[in-house]
Amino acid sequence: HLRPPRSRKVKHGDEIIVLAEDNDTYKPSNASLAKYNPVVTLVKAPTKASPPSRMLLCGWRRELRDILRLLDGISPPNTEVHLVNATPVAKRLADLQDEGLDVAEFRRIKLTHTVANTASKRHIEELVMRSFHCMLVLSDGDREDDSLCSDSHVLATVLRLRAVELSQYAQMPLHRLSLVGFRMLAMVSESRWVASILNALLGDHGLSLDVVPASR
């Protein structure tokens, strides 16, 4: 079990998973490093500022103002939000202004406007897909009267983004794409049973890692 109950005791024959740089960077010891202390004070460790991110928002509708406000409140400073849609920039700014949103008041994000048809391959190929940390596709407000047309355009945009992303990643150097794979092969070559652990952690089903601060 990768997550045994806390009440389980380690017995003879059990195998313990150790997270270490290599298999010769740790060793067992009889001395216990843990000392009983009935009063434990958790001190919040200093946190480093998160690096700015790049987001891609495809589509345009008036409700976008709420999303932009939320992003400005939770994003790291200097985050770039790229708005890609067929609406002219002047109309975008006017719509946001009519909804009571002044883009000059943003503290954490800055907007980059691109006028393009998100379902067009020629327009999407001009974007560097791997430079974006996340993407969000919205239905255009101009198409909301025809739900079939709106859904079709959103689906076409998602498929186009994925196709261009795969095409651009295929042009990357092989050593960058295979770095993780090489590391996994190196670990499995040293100990074959590590393969089952990697399959559970990195596979499409099984456990997942969640690292949180100790003070949480």
Steps between C-alpha positions, in 0.01 A plus 500: 500500500635843409278655767476257793292595806685701763446223754694244298837398646799415285579130529779274385475446127324827427649726235525875558499754219766769549500827307867579446739629237649155446513159666833578670394830660321340795556212742320345799603600850420375849489850643160665489492851361158566649476652847179508696384853561149548640495863390563549131494844346459512127681792344382605159783459257575796276342457161650618178292711270339299222635573152265676256298279270356530150135423433311466175131596491318424176156647436326821605193570707402767749527261796875491438532796735433272800771258389751781455422639844549158654829448317624839615429401858667158505773512235868570567615852411581572134280217375420528129144431383474468122153566362458339159169545316347667194362801690683828422713631785310829520171314550656279769616799701164671452311190619717470809459871570122469469508215752686720749844348452800725444796296376737769628409397856642149464779441753621151417409427139558676172294438189631423153244528221509292183229521234466157340257225416570233761368226273745593223818297479691786338420735788566250779834392355631851563474436876775320691282248682767363733557847646156495666451341838123463459231556239131582528251486214180704534195513279470826307216727604423575134416133443291435812173539304584182310607237752601251231727753329647608833576145616646410161734798507618418854563137404684604183716738705591232755593251230699763309693603811583140580610422145727805481641426845592144403649624174720755677613250763592254225749758370680526835840330548468135594721529810260749662199275448680185617670636813232372736487167321876455529486566874223246545694239305808566714306439821332187367834361379639520855195337659226343291231525767520881474302467176183413692541812715551727199201343330282572804621858535522603134239276339149598399361338816623447852642730763603861462743726685383806689773709664375762745675719761536344846317792656184432301 
